[in-house]
Every structure is written in structure tokens, then in C-alpha cells.
Amino acid sequence: MSRRKIYSFIAFAFLVIFTWIFLASDDQEEAFSERVKVSLRDVGNQLLHSNQDATSLVYPVIELEKSKYQFSFQHELAIEPDSLVSIVESSFQKAGLPDDYRVEVIQCADQEVAYSYEVKNLEENNIIPCRGRTLPENCYTIEVRFTNIPTIYFSNQRLLYSIIFIVFFIILFILYKRKQHVNSEEIDKKYSSIGSFLFYPDQNKLVKEAKEISLSKKECELLAIFIANPNQIIKRDELTKRVWEDHGVIVGRSLDTYISKLRKILKDDDSIKLSNVHGVGYKLEIEI
């Protein structure tokens, strides 16, 4: 696999992974929103029970914007701040919701804030005024905003997943390159010495003093036969049978043409010679 193909594959893999990460994060945000809605309906239900109202409805919880929710009631009710604070805290803890939030009780008629308070992760920073003053029976809408934590939470989730997958792919890439290097070394070791040449049959090449000489498949097959049988006469019939006829191809003067090409390549080394034994075949003469 070429380097360009490797990088293209890695880039595509990262694209797929980051797409999956953000889709997964969207699923988490949706799950978070659903938990909030269930918890707020529980808050509304408990507020009705504190008013001895077991029949009227809590209207559906609405997500006004990210991390901000609203719910209202079918009928008017009185709200005691101490009870509201306690109910919200208990319900949020059961649902595993963030500790930082702001609650506002809004009058339906004029949209004025009748009561509000803020809870932070550090208890000494909580702002909970007028806890002993009960809000009279009226039509109220309650809004809850989670401050900071949801955004940070989901960003951290994205960051964590991103880091995990980046590290995972870096490790894979390193292992792949290491394996490729090992395979390359193994391939490089598969050579035969012939005079000052190194013959790599698996790569169809000769190397002489760092200079690479590419060989055709037929040239490579013929040279491999000669190297396996140095200083021995190889009959023409044997050469043509092993290189051509075994593959269903019968040749005329092709053998002589390829022998001539090999001679030209090997002539740079006087210690080796590919000679013709008239009427019989060829011999690779190597000085020992």
C-alpha cells in the first residue's frame, strides 16, 4: 500500500470516527434532556401533592433552549420556597443531574419573577432567599436553567472520546509501520549474491553498489535458474520448459533474446559470465 493510500485511509477513518463521536454526543445530549424532563415532571407532581392536589395536570416540560427548561400547571397552586428547594434538590440528585442550576418561579399574568434561587456545586455559594415566605395561590410557570455544567460535560465527553480514538489510531499506525518495516526487512533479506550483484527475486531486481536494476518477470525467472545452478550447463529445453512451456506458452527465439538482455546487465562484473554452450544450452560462470 502506497504512503498516499495509507494517509487517505487514516484521514477517512478519522472522519468516520469524529462523525460517530459527534453523533454519539448528540445522543447523549438528547438522553440528558429526557432525564431533565422526567425529573421536572416529578418536581411538578410533588408540588401538586404538597397542595393536596392529586388530580390536576403538570403540563409537558418544554426545552426553551440548551440547558433551559420550563413547565407549568393546569390549575393555580401555592408554592412554599423551602419545599420547592428541597423537592428540586432531591429529584435532581435521584436523576443524577448537575449540581449547578437556577430556578425561577414566574407569574403567568405579567411574567414577573415571583421567586428565584440559585444552587452551585459549592454549598457556600448557594443563593436561596426568602425561604420562609410562601407564594400565594396563583398561576405559575417554573423555569430551570443548568449553569455551565451541561456544556462542559458534553464537551469533555467529546474531548475524551476524541483523545481515545486518536491515541488508538496512532497506536494502530505505529504497529502497521513497524510491521511494514519488519516485512520490508524480511523481503530485503531474501537475496542471492552473484559476483558484485545482489539478486532479489521477490522484487524482480538486481542491486549493484546501491544502484537498482529492474528485471522483467522472465529475466528474473531465468536468472533464478542460473543462480541456483552456478557453473552448470542448463539445457535450452529445460529453460524453455520451466519459464515458458509450464505456463502453456511455446516460444521460438524468445529465450535467446532474454539471454542477450541478461548478458548486457551482467557485463559490468568481469567475475561472472553468461556463456552459450553451442547446441546444448547456457551456463552462468562464476569465479569462486
N, C-alpha and C positions, 0 to 999 in steps of 0.2 A: 504494500500500500504506500503510495507516494505521500510526501510530507503535506502537500496541499490537501489531499484527501483526508488525512488524519486531522488536520486543523479544521477542515469543513465539518467533519463528523463531530468534533468536540464542540464547535460553535452551535451546531444543530442540537446536540444533546443538552447544552446549557439553555438554549432557547426553550426546549421542551420542558426542562426541569423548572425554570423560572416561571413559565406559564402555569405549570402544575402548582407551584408554590403559591402563586397569587390566587389561583382558583381555589386552592385549599384554604387560603387565608380568608377569602370571601365567604366560604362555607362556615368558617369559624365565627366570622362576624355575624352571620345570619343566626347561627346557633346561640351566640351571646345575646342577640336581640330577642330571640324567643324566650330565653331564660329570664330576661328582664321583664318581658310582658307577663309571663306566668307569675313571677314574684309580685309584680304590681297589682295583678288581679287578686292575689292573696291579700295584699295590703288593703285593697278596697273592700274585700269581703269582710276582713276583720274590723274595719272601721264601721261598716254597716252593723255588724253584730254588737259592737260597743254602743250602738244607738238602739239596740233591741229591734233591729230591722233584719228579718230573715227572709224577706220575700222580694224586695226591690232589686234592681239590677245594677251591676257595675258595667258601664259601657266599655266597649273594646279599647284596649290600650293602643294609643297611636304613637308611632315613632316620628316626631316632628322633624328631627334631623339626627345626624350621627351623635349618639350618646345622650339624646334628649327625648324624653317620653312624657306622654300626657294621658290621664284618664279622668273620667267624670262619673257622675251617679245619676240614676233615674229620678231620685227624689232628693229633697233637701235633707241635710243632716248637720249635726253639731260635731265639731272636732275639738278634742282636747289635745293640746300640743304634746304633753307628756306621753299620752297614749300613742299619738302619731309617731313620735320619735322612737318609742320602744317597738312598735309594730314594724316599722320600716327596717330598723336595725336587725330585728330577729329574722324577718323574711329574707333580707339580703344575705345574711350570714348562712341561712339554710341553702340558698341558691348559689352560694359561692361567688357572689358579685363583688366588685371592687369596693374598697373602704372609703373612697373619696367621692362625695356626691353632695348635691344641693337640692333641697326640697322647697317648693313654693306652693302655697295654697292660694288660689286665685278666685275672686268673686266673679260669678258668671255675669252679673248685671253690668258692671263697669270695668271688668278686667283688672281691677286693682288687686295688689298682693295683700291678702289679709294676714298671712303669716308665712315666714320662711326661716329656714335654718340651714347650716352647712356643717357637714361632718368630714373630717380629714383623717388620714391614716394615723396621725399622732393626736391622741385624745386632747392634749392641752391646746390644740389649735381649733378645736370644735367651736362653732358659734351657734348656740341654741338659746335664743332669748325668750322671755315671757312664757316660761313653761307652765306656769300655774293658771294662765288665763284661758278659759275655754272660748272657742269661737262659737257664736250663737248659730242656731239652726238657720241654714241658708243653702243656696245653690253654689257649690264649689267645684272647681277643677283643680286637680293636683298635677304639677309638673315636676319631673325629676331629671336632673342633668348629672351625668357622671363626669367628674372633672379630671382631665388629664389621663387617668389610668387606662381606659379602653384603647386610646390611640397608641399609647406607649406599649401596652400589652400586645396588640396585634403587630406593631412594628417590630417588637422584639421577637415575636413568633416568626415573622418573615426573615429577619436577620439570622435567627438561629437556624432555620431550615436552609437558608442560602449558604451559610458557613459550612453546615454539614455536607451539603451536596457539592460545594466547591472543593472541600477537602477530599471528599470521596472520589471525585473525578481527577483531581491532581494525583491521588494515590494510584488510580487506575492507569493514568497516563504514564506515570513513572514506571509502574510494573510492566506496561506494554513496551516502553522504550528499552527497559532493561532486558526483557525477553527478546526484543528485536535485536539488541546488541549481542546477546548471547547467541542467538541464531546466526547472526552475521559472522560472529567469531567461529562458530562451528562450520559454517559454509567456507570461510576463509581457510580453515584447516584442511579441507578436502582438496588437496592439490598434489600433483606429482612433479618432481624435479626432472627436467630434461635439459642437460647442459646448463646454460645460464638462464634458461626459461623456467617459469613456474606455470604448470598447466592446471586450470580449474575447469574440470569437465562439467560441473553443475552450472557454471556461469558462462560456459562457451567462450573462454578467453585464455590467452597466454599473457604472462606478465614478465617483462624483462627490464630490470633496473627501473622499476616504478612506472614503466610505460606499458599500457594495456593494449593488447591486440585482440580485437573481436574476431571470433571464428563463426562460420556458418555451422548449422547442425551437422551436415555431412562431414565437413572438415574436422569437427570435434569428434565425431564417431570414428573416423579413420585414424586420427591421431591417437585416440584412446587405445585402439587395437595395437598400433605400433609400439606405444609406450609400455603396454602390457607384455609385449614380446620383443624386447630390445635385442638387436644384433641377430635377429632370426628372420628368415625369409618367410614372408606371408604371401601365399599364392593369390593370384588375381581372382580366381574363382571364389576363394574364401572371403576375400574383401567384398566382392560384389554381392555375394550371398548374404553376408552379415549386415551390410549397410543398405543394400537396395532390395534384393530379391526377397528377404524376410518380410519386407513391408509391401510385397506384391508389386514391386516396380522393377522392371528389367531395363538395364541401361546398355548403351553402346560404348562411346568414348568418354562417358562422364567420369569414370574412375581416373583416367589419365589427366583429365582437366583438374580434378581436385588434388591429385598428387602434385601436379605442377604448382598449384597455389600454395600448398604446404611447403614445398621446396623454397619458394620465394620468401616465405615467412621465416623459415629456419636458417636461411643462408647467413644471417647475422652472427651465427655461432659456428665457428670452424670445428668445434669438437663434436658436432652432430651432423649427420648427412643422411638424407633420404634417397637411397640409390635404387636403380632399376636392375633387377636380375633378369636378363633377357629371356623371354619365353616362359618365365616361371611366375615372377611377381615382383615384390618390393621388399626392401629391408631398411630399417632405421638403424644406422650405425652410430653407436655412441661410444666415445672413448671412456674407458674405465680406468 
